[in-house]
Amino acid sequence: MACDDAAALWYDLESPDEGEEREVEASLGIDVPTPAERAAFEESARYYEERDALHLTATLLGRRDEGMLVSGAVTFILAKGKLVTVRQVRPRAFDIGQGRASARIGSAQTGADVLMALVEGAAERLADLLAEATRDANALSLQVFAKEHTPDLPDALRELGRIGALAAVAHDSLSSLQRLLVYARASKGKHGLDVARISAHARDVGELERIAETLQPRLSYLQDAMLGLINANQTNVLKALSLATIAFVPPTLIASIFGMNFKAMTWFDEPWGPWVGFALMFAAPAILFAIARWRRWFS
């Protein structure tokens, strides 16, 4: 929206240049934080009041150039009944004309209403992502532990890594939203924020955060199980190599002995000498196989 529009409630700055930032600052009398300030993690840099303006920064998920999901800092500034957002990512809640958040933004009366609509839209998006991650984890679990079909474990492990990364960034985003709502509730009297609405959003975000936390141990268990299956497969390969060693190394040793051609080994030149060698070549692995079975080395 143009900054000279007196009826405008929301100024959305996506990857703004210095000119756009100065225009908004001059119009509303605020300081737009720099990218370095928006990326800070300390509470004092993310939640504060300055020049009668409330600054709140959350880590939200979005897409950069329609690629993979990325997380980035989104700063909300409430000043003079209007809302300014500064961001590099593209959260779905910010897409005007799409989704449930857009309808709530259209009915907003103040900048605080727009803020609540955006927070609610971000929480709904994170809920959808957590539900997707849970479904994918359940499907992957059934696939990995199925008896009739063994999946490609390296591919399954990569899929698990994708699910785990999604769950981790969703949890980080929910944690930042929870802290944002706590600070906003403490500042409700100055900026027209509805404490009942903030409390309701805080409860919803807190519940989603607990869901994300319970998903992490399940993913860790599934990862341990998959690594165990990979180790079991490798153990089976080593067993096969051990069997091949038992089968071929003793005959190779006996053949080497028979090929020494020492004059003192006169019985090698006897007519029955080769047959003795053949008999030893078959007898040696057979005896080793019998010992291995008796000791249950490959059970």
C-alpha positions in Angstrom: 0.0 0.0 0.0 1.1 3.5 -0.6 2.3 5.4 2.5 0.2 8.5 1.6 -3.0 6.5 1.8 -4.5 7.7 5.1 -7.0 4.8 5.2 -4.3 2.2 4.9 -4.0 -0.1 8.0 -1.1 -2.3 6.8 2.2 -1.5 5.1 3.9 -4.7 4.0 7.6 -4.3 3.2 8.9 -7.4 1.4 12.7 -7.2 0.9 12.5 -3.4 1.1 15.1 -1.0 -0.2 16.3 2.1 1.7 13.8 4.4 -0.1 10.8 2.3 0.9 12.0 2.1 4.5 12.6 5.9 4.7 9.1 6.6 3.2 7.4 4.5 5.9 9.6 5.8 8.7 8.8 9.4 7.7 5.1 8.7 7.4 4.6 6.9 10.8 7.5 8.3 12.7 9.2 4.9 13.4 12.5 3.2 12.9 12.5 0.2 10.7 15.0 -2.4 12.1 17.9 -3.4 9.9 18.2 -7.0 8.6 20.9 -7.7 11.2 18.6 -6.4 14.0 15.7 -8.5 12.7 17.9 -11.6 12.7 18.9 -11.2 16.4 17.8 -13.8 18.9 17.9 -11.9 22.1 14.5 -10.9 23.6 15.5 -7.2 23.8 16.1 -7.0 20.1 12.9 -8.8 19.1 10.3 -7.4 21.5 10.5 -3.7 22.5 8.7 -0.4 22.4 10.2 2.7 20.8 8.7 6.1 19.9 5.3 4.9 21.0 5.6 2.0 18.5 5.5 -1.7 19.4 8.1 -3.8 17.7 7.6 -7.6 17.6 9.7 -10.1 15.6 8.8 -13.7 14.9 10.4 -16.5 12.9 7.9 -17.6 10.3 8.0 -20.2 7.5 7.6 -19.2 3.9 8.8 -19.9 0.4 11.6 -18.0 -1.3 11.0 -17.8 -5.1 8.5 -20.8 -4.9 11.3 -23.1 -3.7 11.7 -25.1 -0.5 10.2 -23.9 2.8 12.6 -21.5 4.5 12.3 -19.7 7.9 13.0 -16.1 8.4 12.4 -13.2 10.7 9.2 -11.1 10.2 9.0 -7.9 12.1 5.6 -6.4 13.1 5.5 -2.7 14.0 2.3 -1.3 15.5 2.2 2.5 15.4 -0.6 5.1 15.2 -3.2 2.3 14.8 -1.4 1.0 11.8 0.7 -2.1 11.2 4.0 -2.3 9.3 5.6 -5.7 8.5 9.1 -6.2 7.3 10.2 -9.5 5.9 12.3 -11.4 3.4 10.3 -14.7 3.3 6.8 -15.2 1.9 4.5 -16.7 4.6 1.2 -17.9 3.1 -0.8 -15.8 5.7 0.5 -12.7 3.9 -1.0 -13.7 0.5 -3.9 -11.3 0.0 -6.9 -13.0 -1.7 -5.9 -16.5 -0.6 -6.8 -18.5 2.5 -8.6 -17.9 5.7 -6.2 -15.2 6.9 -7.0 -13.0 3.9 -10.7 -12.9 4.9 -9.9 -11.8 8.4 -7.5 -9.1 7.2 -10.3 -7.8 4.9 -12.6 -7.3 7.9 -9.9 -5.7 10.1 -10.6 -2.2 11.6 -7.2 -1.4 13.1 -3.6 -2.4 12.6 -3.9 -4.5 15.8 -6.6 -6.5 14.0 -4.4 -7.1 11.0 -1.6 -8.3 13.4 -3.9 -10.8 15.1 -5.2 -12.0 11.7 -1.6 -12.6 10.5 -0.6 -14.4 13.7 -3.6 -16.6 13.5 -2.9 -17.3 9.8 0.7 -18.2 10.6 -0.4 -20.5 13.4 -2.9 -22.2 11.1 -0.2 -22.7 8.5 2.1 -24.3 11.1 -0.7 -26.5 12.2 -1.2 -27.8 8.7 2.6 -28.4 8.3 2.7 -30.3 11.6 -0.3 -32.4 10.5 1.5 -33.2 7.2 4.7 -34.1 9.0 2.8 -36.4 11.4 1.0 -38.1 8.5 4.3 -38.6 6.6 6.0 -39.9 9.7 3.2 -42.5 10.3 3.3 -43.6 6.7 7.1 -43.9 6.8 6.9 -45.9 10.0 4.4 -48.4 8.4 6.7 -48.7 5.4 9.9 -49.3 7.3 8.4 -51.9 9.7 6.4 -53.7 7.1 7.2 -57.5 7.0 6.2 -58.1 3.4 8.3 -55.3 1.8 11.6 -53.9 2.7 11.9 -50.2 1.7 15.0 -48.5 0.3 16.4 -47.5 3.7 18.8 -44.7 2.5 15.9 -43.1 0.7 13.7 -43.6 3.7 16.3 -42.0 5.9 16.5 -39.0 3.6 12.7 -38.7 3.8 12.9 -38.9 7.5 15.5 -36.1 7.5 13.1 -33.9 5.5 10.3 -34.5 8.0 12.5 -33.9 10.9 13.8 -30.6 9.5 10.2 -29.5 8.8 9.2 -30.3 12.4 12.2 -28.6 13.8 11.6 -25.3 12.0 7.9 -25.4 12.8 8.7 -25.8 16.5 11.1 -22.8 16.3 8.5 -20.7 14.6 5.8 -21.7 17.2 8.2 -20.9 20.0 8.9 -17.4 18.6 5.1 -16.8 18.1 4.5 -17.8 21.7 7.0 -15.3 23.0 5.6 -12.6 20.7 2.1 -13.2 22.1 3.3 -13.1 25.7 5.0 -9.7 25.1 2.0 -8.4 23.1 -0.3 -9.3 26.0 1.8 -7.3 28.4 1.5 -4.3 26.0 -2.2 -4.5 25.3 -3.2 -1.3 26.9 -1.1 1.0 24.6 -1.8 -0.4 21.1 -5.4 -1.6 21.0 -4.7 -5.3 21.2 -7.5 -7.6 22.4 -6.2 -9.5 25.4 -8.9 -12.2 25.1 -7.9 -12.8 21.5 -4.2 -12.8 22.3 -4.8 -15.3 25.1 -6.8 -17.6 22.8 -4.0 -17.5 20.2 -1.4 -18.1 22.9 -3.3 -21.3 24.0 -3.5 -22.5 20.4 0.1 -21.9 19.7 1.1 -23.5 23.0 -0.8 -26.6 22.1 0.8 -26.7 18.7 4.2 -26.3 20.3 3.5 -29.3 22.5 2.5 -31.4 19.5 5.8 -30.4 17.8 7.7 -31.4 20.9 6.0 -34.8 21.1 6.8 -35.4 17.4 10.5 -35.1 17.9 11.0 -38.2 20.0 8.9 -40.3 17.6 11.2 -39.1 14.7 14.3 -39.9 16.8 12.9 -43.4 17.6 12.2 -44.0 13.9 15.7 -42.8 13.0 17.3 -45.2 15.5 15.2 -48.0 14.2 16.1 -47.3 10.6 19.8 -47.1 11.5 19.4 -50.4 13.3 17.9 -52.0 10.2 20.8 -50.6 8.1 23.3 -52.1 10.5 21.4 -55.4 10.4 21.6 -55.4 6.6 25.3 -54.7 6.8 25.7 -57.5 9.3 24.0 -59.9 6.8 26.5 -58.8 4.1 29.4 -59.5 6.5 27.9 -62.9 7.2 27.8 -63.6 3.5 31.4 -62.5 3.1 32.4 -64.7 6.1 30.7 -67.7 4.5 32.5 -67.0 1.2 35.8 -66.8 3.2 35.1 -70.2 4.8 34.2 -71.7 1.4 37.2 -70.5 -0.6 40.1 -69.6 1.7 40.9 -73.2 2.9 40.9 -74.7 -0.6 43.1 -71.8 -1.8 45.6 -72.5 1.0 45.7 -76.2 0.2 46.1 -75.5 -3.5 49.0 -73.2 -2.7 50.7 -75.9 -0.6 50.3 -78.4 -3.4 51.9 -76.0 -5.8 55.1 -75.5 -3.8 57.1 -78.1 -5.8 59.5 -78.8 -3.0 61.6 -82.0 -3.7 61.0 -83.2 -0.1 57.3 -83.3 -0.7 57.5 -86.5 -2.7 54.0 -87.7 -2.1 52.7 -84.8 -4.2 54.2 -86.6 -7.2 52.3 -89.8 -6.4 49.3 -90.8 -8.6 47.0 -90.4 -5.7 48.4 -87.0 -4.7 46.0 -84.8 -6.6 43.0 -86.8 -5.3 44.2 -86.2 -1.7 44.5 -82.5 -2.5 40.9 -82.4 -3.9 39.6 -84.3 -0.9 41.3 -81.8 1.5 39.9 -78.9 -0.5 36.3 -80.2 0.0 36.9 -81.5 3.6 38.4 -78.3 5.0 35.4 -75.9 4.4 33.0 -78.7 5.2 34.6 -79.1 8.7 34.6 -75.3 9.2 30.9 -75.0 8.2 30.1 -77.8 10.7 32.0 -76.0 13.5 30.3 -72.7 12.6 26.9 -74.3 12.7 27.7 -76.1 16.0 28.9 -72.8 17.6 26.0 -70.9 16.0 28.2 -68.2 14.5 25.7 -67.3 11.8 22.4 -67.8 13.6 
